[in-house]
């Protein structure tokens, strides 16, 4: 299944894509894709049983929101592709590098990305993220996939000056407003070969990132099992799993994002995003 949330920001409704790629409004059957009520295995089973032909078709051109709502915990994994670690001048980690993003930095897949105050080095990162479907603590790797409700595209927007030159934790460069575009869809695990998906990102029509999940250092089941040893993840929590090479940070002469730039990005089977970079506004 491909789950979507549509409508004005903060007032999104849940929908499902039908066989023709049209959004069907299922808000009469499920309140939202958030928490256990909307993302648990029981909720997924209910959605699979719906007769989509009986659900209202949503008009084309409607805004798409992030495919999961009210995210409490947004976890990032750093340096999870060997070639990205190399371009950053860092060693391949022996264990997954974990950092925090903030749930309220999440926006829809085509919403604007704002340049934060004081920004000097704004960067892009196409990533595959997974959304937790049931409570996860001390999860065994062999059982990890049963804890995942679905997968989506994430643009892990990063401010490198804040992240690496302002002292302290990476969170400074990862948590600014609009730094977490998600979507367009949340795709259930049964529809994907997560170990062999292509990722790409363009800036102003120029290809910057090309990669494959086959190049991940730490695969998704291991990553979930590992993270669950240090924290308990709840339904609706999001974990984004690292980026392939091609970020601005890795360039000899970095071309940092600026106002007016347009990012387009996507992952096989998970759809595409498009964001315009805009100045900060209160």
PALO-155760 format. One record per atom (N, C-alpha, C): x, y, z; residue in three letters. Coordinates in pm, whole numbers, padded with zeros to 5 digits, always signed. Each point is the difference from the previous one (the first is absolute). Last residue first. Layout:
XYZALA/...
END
This chain:
+00940+03486+00979UNK/-00064-00025+00130UNK/-00141-00051-00023UNK/+00410-00076-00353UNK/-00112+00088+00032UNK/-00054-00036+00138UNK/+00461-00089-00364UNK/-00070-00019+00127UNK/-00111+00103+00016UNK/+00148-00141-00500UNK/+00055+00068+00117UNK/-00083-00029+00125UNK/+00011-00374-00388UNK/-00050+00137+00016UNK/+00065+00064+00123UNK/+00006-00448-00381UNK/+00067+00060+00116UNK/-00041+00147+00007UNK/-00273-00440-00212UNK/+00067+00125-00031UNK/+00059+00055+00130UNK/-00141-00531-00165UNK/-00004+00112+00095UNK/+00075+00121-00055UNK/-00219-00534-00111UNK/+00053+00122-00062UNK/-00016+00115+00098UNK/-00015-00598-00053UNK/-00024+00125+00070UNK/+00052+00116-00085UNK/-00172-00558-00086UNK/+00091+00112-00016UNK/-00045+00120+00084UNK/-00065-00590+00013UNK/-00046+00128-00051UNK/+00107+00107+00002UNK/+00017-00487+00114UNK/-00045+00084+00110UNK/-00042+00140-00045UNK/+00192-00366-00277UNK/-00117-00055+00067UNK/-00058+00087+00109UNK/+00491+00112-00134UNK/-00079-00099-00074UNK/-00116-00051+00085UNK/+00179+00483+00099UNK/+00050-00135+00026UNK/-00092-00096-00075UNK/+00140+00576-00010UNK/-00090-00113+00006UNK/+00073-00130+00028UNK/+00004+00601-00090UNK/+00063-00122+00050UNK/-00101-00113+00005UNK/+00126+00567-00112UNK/-00089-00110-00036UNK/+00072-00128+00036UNK/+00046+00567+00113UNK/+00045-00139+00016UNK/-00110-00093-00049UNK/+00147+00549-00074UNK/-00105-00102+00001UNK/+00064-00137+00008UNK/+00120+00568+00114UNK/+00039-00133-00046UNK/-00116-00097+00012UNK/-00019+00453+00166UNK/-00036-00019-00140UNK/+00040-00133-00057UNK/+00268+00193+00416UNK/-00139+00033-00032UNK/-00023-00010-00150UNK/+00392-00301+00168UNK/-00033+00141+00017UNK/-00145+00023-00040UNK/+00404-00422+00125UNK/-00133+00043-00044UNK/-00022+00148+00031UNK/+00500-00181-00087UNK/-00104-00010+00101UNK/-00133+00052-00056UNK/+00457-00192-00197UNK/-00105+00089-00050UNK/-00119-00014+00095UNK/+00567-00111+00043UNK/-00141-00026+00027UNK/-00093+00107-00057UNK/+00480-00193-00129UNK/-00050+00136+00014UNK/-00151-00009+00020UNK/+00208-00400+00005UNK/+00122+00078+00021UNK/-00033+00147+00018UNK/-00370-00366+00137UNK/+00059+00065-00117UNK/+00131+00071+00036UNK/-00316-00235+00306UNK/+00105-00080-00059UNK/+00068+00062-00121UNK/-00377+00194+00244UNK/+00114-00011+00091UNK/+00117-00073-00062UNK/-00428+00030-00217UNK/+00086+00118-00019UNK/+00125-00008+00087UNK/-00214-00465-00145UNK/-00047+00118+00072UNK/+00098+00116-00022UNK/+00031-00470-00161UNK/-00046+00105-00090UNK/-00054+00122+00069UNK/+00014-00563+00142UNK/+00090+00113-00027UNK/-00066+00104-00092UNK/-00330-00287+00311UNK/+00112-00036-00086UNK/+00086+00123-00031UNK/-00294-00061+00467UNK/-00004+00047-00139UNK/+00119-00052-00080UNK/-00337-00130+00476UNK/+00129+00038-00057UNK/-00009+00027-00149UNK/-00380-00130+00296UNK/+00107-00099+00010UNK/+00132+00037-00067UNK/-00477+00162+00301UNK/+00055+00021-00134UNK/+00144-00053-00001UNK/-00475-00067+00306UNK/+00146-00016-00002UNK/+00045+00017-00144UNK/-00467+00111+00335UNK/+00065-00008-00131UNK/+00151-00015+00020UNK/-00507-00094+00285UNK/+00136+00052+00000UNK/+00065-00025-00136UNK/-00435-00172+00105UNK/+00005+00136-00053UNK/+00136+00065+00007UNK/-00110-00387+00343UNK/-00065+00015-00130UNK/-00007+00147-00044UNK/+00398-00103+00329UNK/-00144-00018+00005UNK/-00060+00013-00140UNK/+00505-00127+00267UNK/-00069+00068-00109UNK/-00148-00036+00003UNK/+00433+00011+00366UNK/-00123-00068-00040UNK/-00070+00085-00105UNK/+00549-00042+00114UNK/-00122+00077+00022UNK/-00119-00083-00045UNK/+00441-00179-00008UNK/+00032+00123+00072UNK/-00122+00086+00030UNK/+00007-00416-00256UNK/+00077-00035+00120UNK/+00024+00122+00090UNK/-00214+00020-00433UNK/-00091-00041+00107UNK/+00072-00050+00124UNK/+00233+00123-00403UNK/-00056+00119+00065UNK/-00085-00040+00119UNK/+00171-00353-00266UNK/+00105+00072+00073UNK/-00058+00118+00076UNK/-00283-00248-00288UNK/+00037-00079+00118UNK/+00102+00073+00085UNK/-00116+00200-00407UNK/-00111+00005+00096UNK/+00034-00079+00126UNK/+00314-00020-00348UNK/-00008+00135+00056UNK/-00111+00010+00102UNK/+00050-00400-00247UNK/+00104+00015+00103UNK/-00011+00136+00067UNK/-00289-00080-00362UNK/-00035-00083+00117UNK/+00103+00011+00113UNK/+00096+00244-00407UNK/-00112+00051+00078UNK/-00039-00092+00116UNK/+00512+00006-00169UNK/-00129-00020-00065UNK/-00113+00037+00097UNK/+00515+00180-00039UNK/-00089-00067+00096UNK/-00139-00009-00061UNK/+00321+00166-00283UNK/+00089-00072+00091UNK/-00083-00083+00098UNK/-00163+00140-00508UNK/-00007+00034+00142UNK/+00100-00082+00081UNK/-00107-00021-00484UNK/+00128+00048+00047UNK/-00001+00040+00147UNK/-00385-00140-00258UNK/+00090-00116+00006UNK/+00136+00038+00057UNK/-00348+00316-00100UNK/-00004-00054+00136UNK/+00086-00125+00014UNK/+00115+00389-00355UNK/-00085-00117+00013UNK/+00002-00048+00144UNK/+00110+00483-00330UNK/+00043-00106+00089UNK/-00098-00115+00001UNK/+00141+00545-00166UNK/-00046-00126-00058UNK/+00050-00111+00091UNK/-00032+00587-00022UNK/+00013-00126+00072UNK/-00057-00115-00081UNK/+00028+00437-00192UNK/+00100+00012+00106UNK/+00022-00133+00073UNK/-00211+00235-00494UNK/+00007-00118+00087UNK/+00116+00015+00099UNK/-00294+00400-00226UNK/+00131-00064-00010UNK/+00007-00116+00099UNK/-00376+00313-00040UNK/+00008-00085-00117UNK/+00134-00069-00021UNK/-00100+00278+00384UNK/-00018+00082-00120UNK/+00022-00081-00127UNK/+00122-00296+00355UNK/-00014+00139+00040UNK/-00002+00084-00127UNK/-00103-00556+00137UNK/+00047+00105-00090UNK/-00016+00135+00069UNK/+00022-00569+00135UNK/-00037+00138+00034UNK/+00064+00095-00099UNK/-00115-00578+00125UNK/+00057+00108-00082UNK/-00048+00135+00050UNK/+00016-00597+00077UNK/-00029+00132+00056UNK/+00065+00105-00090UNK/-00164-00566-00021UNK/+00079+00113-00045UNK/-00047+00130+00064UNK/-00029-00526+00188UNK/-00076+00113-00050UNK/+00095+00113-00041UNK/+00025-00480+00222UNK/+00048+00029-00136UNK/-00083+00111-00063UNK/-00077-00207+00437UNK/+00145-00012-00010UNK/+00054+00037-00137UNK/-00473-00020+00136UNK/+00067+00115+00061UNK/+00151-00005-00013UNK/-00435-00169-00264UNK/+00127-00067+00030UNK/+00092+00108+00056UNK/-00566+00009+00001UNK/+00135+00048-00030UNK/+00107-00105+00024UNK/-00492-00001+00102UNK/+00008+00048-00138UNK/+00143+00032-00045UNK/-00152-00146+00449UNK/-00027-00108-00094UNK/+00017+00043-00146UNK/+00038+00303+00390UNK/+00117-00082-00031UNK/-00024-00108-00105UNK/-00275+00472-00005UNK/+00010-00114+00092UNK/+00110-00097-00046UNK/-00030+00545-00071UNK/-00020-00126-00073UNK/+00025-00117+00093UNK/-00127+00552-00009UNK/+00054-00100+00090UNK/-00034-00135-00060UNK/+00063+00495-00268UNK/-00079-00113+00048UNK/+00072-00071+00113UNK/+00184+00392-00230UNK/-00143+00025+00008UNK/-00084-00110+00064UNK/+00369+00142+00262UNK/-00105-00038-00094UNK/+00053-00006-00143UNK/+00180+00326+00417UNK/-00028-00143-00009UNK/-00109-00024-00105UNK/+00377+00409+00203UNK/-00104-00040-00095UNK/-00013-00153-00007UNK/+00253+00328+00338UNK/-00034-00141-00011UNK/-00113-00031-00096UNK/+00192+00439+00165UNK/+00116-00083-00030UNK/-00032-00149-00012UNK/-00271+00421+00122UNK/-00009-00053-00138UNK/+00116-00092-00037UNK/+00097+00283+00428UNK/-00132-00009-00061UNK/+00011-00037-00148UNK/+00403-00158+00307UNK/-00064+00127-00031UNK/-00135-00024-00070UNK/+00352-00325+00166UNK/-00134+00012+00058UNK/-00073+00129-00034UNK/+00473-00169-00093UNK/-00095-00096-00055UNK/-00146+00031+00033UNK/+00437+00203+00152UNK/-00009+00016-00145UNK/-00105-00086-00065UNK/+00080-00009+00473UNK/-00003+00143-00033UNK/-00019+00022-00150UNK/+00069-00439+00190UNK/-00139+00048-00002UNK/-00010+00147-00037UNK/+00412-00260+00078UNK/-00044+00020-00137UNK/-00139+00063-00007UNK/+00298+00091+00446UNK/-00061-00111-00073UNK/-00041+00040-00142UNK/+00393+00282+00252UNK/-00113-00077+00050UNK/-00052-00102-00098UNK/+00245+00448-00186UNK/+00022-00081+00120UNK/-00124-00079+00039UNK/+00073+00265-00407UNK/-00059+00076+00110UNK/+00008-00075+00133UNK/+00131-00152-00455UNK/+00086+00110+00040UNK/-00053+00081+00117UNK/-00215-00388-00232UNK/+00140-00039+00024UNK/+00088+00112+00056UNK/-00491+00035-00092UNK/+00023-00140+00038UNK/+00144-00025+00046UNK/-00154+00429-00174UNK/-00058-00028+00131UNK/+00044-00137+00051UNK/+00129+00105-00431UNK/+00068+00091+00092UNK/-00052-00023+00142UNK/-00208-00235-00352UNK/+00130-00056+00039UNK/+00078+00092+00094UNK/-00524-00113-00098UNK/+00079+00123-00003UNK/+00137-00036+00056UNK/-00413-00306-00249UNK/+00102+00018+00102UNK/+00069+00134-00017UNK/-00447-00360-00157UNK/+00063+00130-00016UNK/+00094+00026+00118UNK/-00220-00435-00205UNK/+00058+00038+00129UNK/+00078+00129-00017UNK/-00410-00254-00258UNK/+00111+00091-00031UNK/+00052+00052+00133UNK/-00289-00469-00141UNK/+00030+00110+00092UNK/+00112+00085-00060UNK/-00394-00416-00143UNK/+00113+00086-00034UNK/+00015+00107+00108UNK/-00224-00479+00128UNK/-00026+00121-00078UNK/+00130+00071-00032UNK/-00271-00490+00224UNK/+00120+00072-00039UNK/-00038+00123-00081UNK/-00261-00347+00402UNK/+00027+00033-00139UNK/+00125+00084-00016UNK/-00161-00238+00405UNK/-00125+00022-00071UNK/+00024+00028-00148UNK/+00299-00292+00374UNK/+00000+00115-00090UNK/-00133+00009-00074UNK/+00154-00354+00305UNK/-00023+00121+00078UNK/-00013+00125-00087UNK/+00109-00444-00160UNK/-00138-00004+00049UNK/-00035+00122+00083UNK/+00443-00076-00167UNK/-00091+00046-00105UNK/-00145-00002+00046UNK/+00359-00166+00288UNK/-00008+00146-00014UNK/-00104+00045-00101UNK/+00171-00447+00171UNK/-00139+00040+00020UNK/-00024+00146-00033UNK/+00433-00211-00014UNK/-00085-00088-00081UNK/-00147+00040+00006UNK/+00328+00222+00273UNK/+00012+00036-00141UNK/-00093-00083-00088UNK/-00137+00106+00505UNK/+00095-00089-00068UNK/+00003+00034-00149UNK/-00123+00344+00419UNK/-00051-00078-00114UNK/+00111-00089-00055UNK/-00071+00332+00399UNK/+00080-00124-00004UNK/-00052-00095-00108UNK/-00337+00348+00017UNK/+00111+00007+00096UNK/+00067-00136+00004UNK/-00436+00271-00255UNK/+00125-00068-00032UNK/+00104+00027+00108UNK/-00569+00025-00160UNK/+00100+00036+00100UNK/+00126-00087-00016UNK/-00283+00075-00438UNK/-00032-00052+00133UNK/+00119+00022+00092UNK/-00003+00180-00439UNK/-00140-00040+00006UNK/-00041-00062+00132UNK/+00395+00367-00240UNK/-00028-00109+00093UNK/-00151-00027+00006UNK/+00302+00196-00417UNK/-00094+00044+00103UNK/-00038-00121+00085UNK/+00444+00162-00346UNK/-00106-00095+00035UNK/-00080+00053+00118UNK/+00331+00205-00438UNK/-00040-00001+00140UNK/-00102-00111+00023UNK/+00407+00167-00377UNK/-00118-00081+00024UNK/-00025-00003+00151UNK/+00252+00410-00289UNK/+00010-00118+00087UNK/-00130-00079-00004UNK/+00315+00465-00200UNK/-00109-00092-00029UNK/+00021-00128+00082UNK/+00181+00515+00069UNK/+00032-00141+00022UNK/-00123-00085-00031UNK/+00247+00556-00014UNK/-00107-00096-00031UNK/+00045-00142+00031UNK/+00144+00540+00186UNK/+00032-00119-00079UNK/-00122-00091-00013UNK/+00229+00524+00159UNK/-00122-00081-00006UNK/+00017-00112-00102UNK/+00291+00376+00264UNK/+00033-00120-00077UNK/-00119-00096+00001UNK/-00003+00433+00222UNK/+00111+00021-00092UNK/+00019-00116-00096UNK/-00390+00251+00373UNK/+00046-00113-00081UNK/+00111+00042-00095UNK/-00274+00267+00328UNK/+00140-00028+00023UNK/+00057-00113-00083UNK/-00517-00007+00055UNK/+00081+00117+00031UNK/+00145-00042+00028UNK/-00278-00330-00314UNK/-00007+00054+00137UNK/+00088+00122+00017UNK/-00271-00187-00438UNK/+00137+00021+00043UNK/-00005+00057+00142UNK/-00391-00319-00231UNK/+00043+00133+00041UNK/+00146+00002+00043UNK/-00337-00300-00345UNK/+00102-00014+00103UNK/+00053+00140+00032UNK/-00503-00179-00220UNK/+00124+00078-00004UNK/+00093-00039+00114UNK/-00348-00369-00188UNK/-00003+00127+00070UNK/+00135+00071-00012UNK/-00147-00448-00160UNK/+00017+00108-00096UNK/-00010+00138+00065UNK/-00044-00422+00244UNK/+00106-00028-00098UNK/+00028+00114-00097UNK/-00185+00101+00507UNK/-00040-00084-00112UNK/+00108-00010-00105UNK/+00152+00081+00506UNK/-00095+00066-00090UNK/-00035-00097-00112UNK/+00275+00027+00523UNK/-00055-00077-00111UNK/-00101+00085-00077UNK/+00230+00110+00415UNK/+00067+00049-00121UNK/-00051-00072-00125UNK/-00143-00094+00459UNK/-00066+00115-00060UNK/+00079+00064-00113UNK/+00159-00387+00255UNK/-00123-00030-00072UNK/-00062+00119-00070UNK/+00527-00047+00078UNK/-00114+00037+00081UNK/-00127-00022-00081UNK/+00515-00250+00009UNK/-00068+00111-00061UNK/-00122+00028+00090UNK/+00477-00271+00128UNK/-00141+00038+00007UNK/-00033+00110-00099UNK/+00384-00426-00003UNK/-00022+00139+00040UNK/-00151+00028-00002UNK/+00408-00429-00039UNK/-00138+00041+00024UNK/-00005+00147+00038UNK/+00328-00398-00256UNK/+00003+00133+00062UNK/-00144+00048+00011UNK/+00192-00530-00031UNK/-00080+00110-00054UNK/+00015+00128+00082UNK/+00415-00320+00006UNK/-00139-00019+00040UNK/-00080+00117-00058UNK/+00442-00021-00115UNK/-00008-00139+00043UNK/-00141-00037+00044UNK/+00138+00392-00375UNK/-00028-00029+00141UNK/-00007-00150+00029UNK/+00303+00273-00366UNK/-00122-00082+00001UNK/-00028-00039+00144UNK/+00272+00452-00074UNK/+00015-00145-00001UNK/-00135-00069-00010UNK/+00087+00497-00212UNK/-00019-00066+00129UNK/+00014-00152-00014UNK/-00022+00386-00333UNK/+00130-00009+00065UNK/-00006-00068+00135UNK/-00348+00076-00349UNK/-00002+00088+00116UNK/+00132+00000+00076UNK/-00072-00284-00372UNK/-00003+00138-00050UNK/-00004+00102+00113UNK/-00007-00464+00112UNK/+00127+00036-00063UNK/-00002+00145-00048UNK/-00396-00189+00173UNK/+00097+00022+00108UNK/+00134+00047-00058UNK/-00326-00130-00307UNK/-00033+00130+00060UNK/+00096+00032+00115UNK/+00036-00417-00208UNK/+00049+00104-00090UNK/-00038+00139+00050UNK/-00150-00387+00238UNK/+00145+00014+00009UNK/+00052+00113-00086UNK/-00474-00009+00242UNK/+00049-00044-00131UNK/+00150+00027-00001UNK/-00259+00125+00374UNK/-00041-00138-00021UNK/+00031-00051-00141UNK/+00041+00434+00309UNK/+00116-00068-00062UNK/-00029-00147-00027UNK/-00350+00193+00337UNK/+00101+00070-00076UNK/+00105-00091-00060UNK/-00547+00012+00176UNK/+00120-00084-00001UNK/+00102+00068-00090UNK/-00466+00179+00300UNK/+00083-00009-00119UNK/+00118-00094+00020UNK/-00538+00110+00210UNK/+00137-00045+00022UNK/+00075-00007-00132UNK/-00459+00198+00265UNK/+00054-00001-00136UNK/+00150-00024+00015UNK/-00494-00011+00306UNK/+00144-00025-00004UNK/+00045-00016-00144UNK/-00450+00120+00085UNK/+00060+00039+00127UNK/+00152-00011-00004UNK/-00413+00088-00379UNK/+00120-00079+00031UNK/+00062+00052+00130UNK/-00437+00087-00280UNK/+00028+00014+00143UNK/+00117-00088+00045UNK/-00180-00159-00465UNK/-00032+00121+00075UNK/+00045-00005+00144UNK/+00124-00202-00531UNK/-00023-00040+00139UNK/-00019+00128+00080UNK/+00090+00028-00464UNK/-00090-00115+00004UNK/-00022-00058+00140UNK/+00082+00528-00160UNK/+00081-00116+00036UNK/-00091-00119+00020UNK/-00236+00326-00310UNK/+00073+00021+00124UNK/+00096-00115+00023UNK/-00237+00225-00460UNK/+00034-00120+00075UNK/+00077+00039+00124UNK/-00375+00276-00331UNK/+00128-00004+00070UNK/+00016-00134+00071UNK/-00299+00033-00447UNK/-00009+00029+00143UNK/+00139-00007+00062UNK/-00122-00102-00467UNK/+00066+00125+00034UNK/-00009+00038+00146UNK/-00382-00311-00219UNK/+00141+00010-00034UNK/+00056+00136+00041UNK/-00419-00234+00260UNK/+00031+00078-00119UNK/+00151+00008-00022UNK/-00233-00421+00243UNK/+00046+00134+00035UNK/+00040+00073-00128UNK/-00367-00414+00091UNK/+00123+00037-00069UNK/+00033+00145+00035UNK/-00293-00367+00310UNK/+00002+00119-00086UNK/+00136+00023-00064UNK/-00171-00500+00122UNK/+00051+00118+00071UNK/+00006+00120-00095UNK/-00117-00461-00116UNK/-00111+00065+00069UNK/+00042+00126+00073UNK/+00306-00285-00231UNK/-00091+00051-00101UNK/-00120+00071+00062UNK/+00332-00232+00261UNK/+00036+00136-00039UNK/-00095+00058-00103UNK/-00046-00363+00393UNK/-00037+00004-00141UNK/+00025+00142-00049UNK/+00254-00255+00430UNK/-00094+00099-00051UNK/-00027-00021-00149UNK/+00314-00248+00302UNK/-00133-00054-00023UNK/-00100+00097-00059UNK/+00453+00112+00129UNK/+00006-00097-00109UNK/-00137-00056-00035UNK/+00048+00289+00375UNK/+00013+00073-00126UNK/+00002-00096-00119UNK/-00001-00186+00432UNK/-00128+00063-00029UNK/+00004+00073-00134UNK/+00399-00179+00165UNK/-00089-00106-00046UNK/-00138+00055-00034UNK/+00317+00288+00192UNK/+00038-00033-00137UNK/-00092-00107-00058UNK/-00052+00115+00454UNK/-00047+00108-00086UNK/+00033-00028-00146UNK/+00166-00300+00319UNK/-00147-00010-00005UNK/-00058+00107-00091UNK/+00465+00007+00091UNK/-00037-00109-00091UNK/-00151-00018-00013UNK/+00143+00489+00137UNK/+00026-00134+00054UNK/-00031-00107-00105UNK/-00068+00495-00025UNK/+00116-00061-00065UNK/+00032-00141+00048UNK/-00360+00321+00156UNK/+00004+00014-00144UNK/+00108-00078-00071UNK/-00080-00004+00483UNK/-00132-00011-00060UNK/+00004+00003-00153UNK/+00393+00068+00276UNK/-00041-00140-00014UNK/-00132-00013-00074UNK/+00263+00449-00107UNK/-00013-00083+00120UNK/-00047-00141-00031UNK/-00105+00298-00395UNK/+00084+00043+00111UNK/-00024-00094+00117UNK/-00238+00119-00463UNK/+00114-00090+00005UNK/+00096+00052+00106UNK/-00549+00071+00011UNK/+00125+00055-00052UNK/+00105-00110+00002UNK/-00478-00083+00076UNK/+00011+00143+00030UNK/+00125+00065-00058UNK/-00291-00410-00215UNK/+00113+00012+00092UNK/+00022+00149+00026UNK/-00372-00128-00260UNK/+00035-00134+00050UNK/+00112+00004+00103UNK/-00174+00379-00252UNK/-00117-00057+00067UNK/+00027-00134+00063UNK/+00322+00235-00265UNK/-00014+00063+00132UNK/-00124-00049+00075UNK/+00219-00095-00450UNK/-00041-00106+00093UNK/-00019+00055+00141UNK/+00046+00146-00561UNK/-00017+00053+00135UNK/-00051-00112+00091UNK/+00306-00033-00461UNK/-00132-00028+00054UNK/-00005+00044+00146UNK/+00318+00108-00467UNK/-00013-00002+00145UNK/-00146-00025+00036UNK/+00263-00177-00456UNK/-00085+00105+00055UNK/-00008-00015+00151UNK/+00225-00297-00327UNK/+00080+00108+00054UNK/-00081+00116+00054UNK/-00152-00435-00174UNK/+00024+00098-00106UNK/+00079+00121+00049UNK/-00138-00362+00289UNK/+00078-00061-00106UNK/+00031+00093-00116UNK/-00086+00233+00473UNK/-00063-00116-00063UNK/+00088-00050-00114UNK/+00125+00270+00476UNK/+00005+00001-00145UNK/-00066-00124-00055UNK/-00123+00253+00474UNK/+00072-00112-00060UNK/+00003+00020-00151UNK/-00064+00336+00479UNK/-00047-00054-00126UNK/+00083-00119-00041UNK/-00125+00390+00439UNK/+00066-00120-00052UNK/-00062-00047-00131UNK/+00040+00525+00179UNK/-00085-00118+00012UNK/+00074-00121-00056UNK/+00153+00523+00216UNK/+00004-00105-00101UNK/-00097-00114+00033UNK/+00133+00455+00198UNK/-00138-00048-00013UNK/-00009-00113-00102UNK/+00408+00238+00105UNK/-00061-00011+00131UNK/-00142-00051-00001UNK/+00162+00201-00447UNK/+00094-00035+00106UNK/-00069+00004+00135UNK/-00302-00102-00430UNK/+00077+00111+00055UNK/+00088-00046+00115UNK/-00127-00388-00336UNK/-00073+00114+00053UNK/+00093+00105+00056UNK/+00066-00562-00031UNK/-00024+00110-00092UNK/-00079+00111+00067UNK/+00310-00497+00044UNK/-00079+00095+00078UNK/-00010+00128-00084UNK/+00098-00565-00106UNK/+00028+00142-00016UNK/-00083+00079+00100UNK/+00190-00543-00142UNK/-00078+00087+00086UNK/+00042+00145-00022UNK/+00017-00498-00257UNK/+00066+00130+00001UNK/-00092+00098+00073UNK/+00081-00580-00021UNK/-00083+00119+00000UNK/+00087+00125+00000UNK/
END
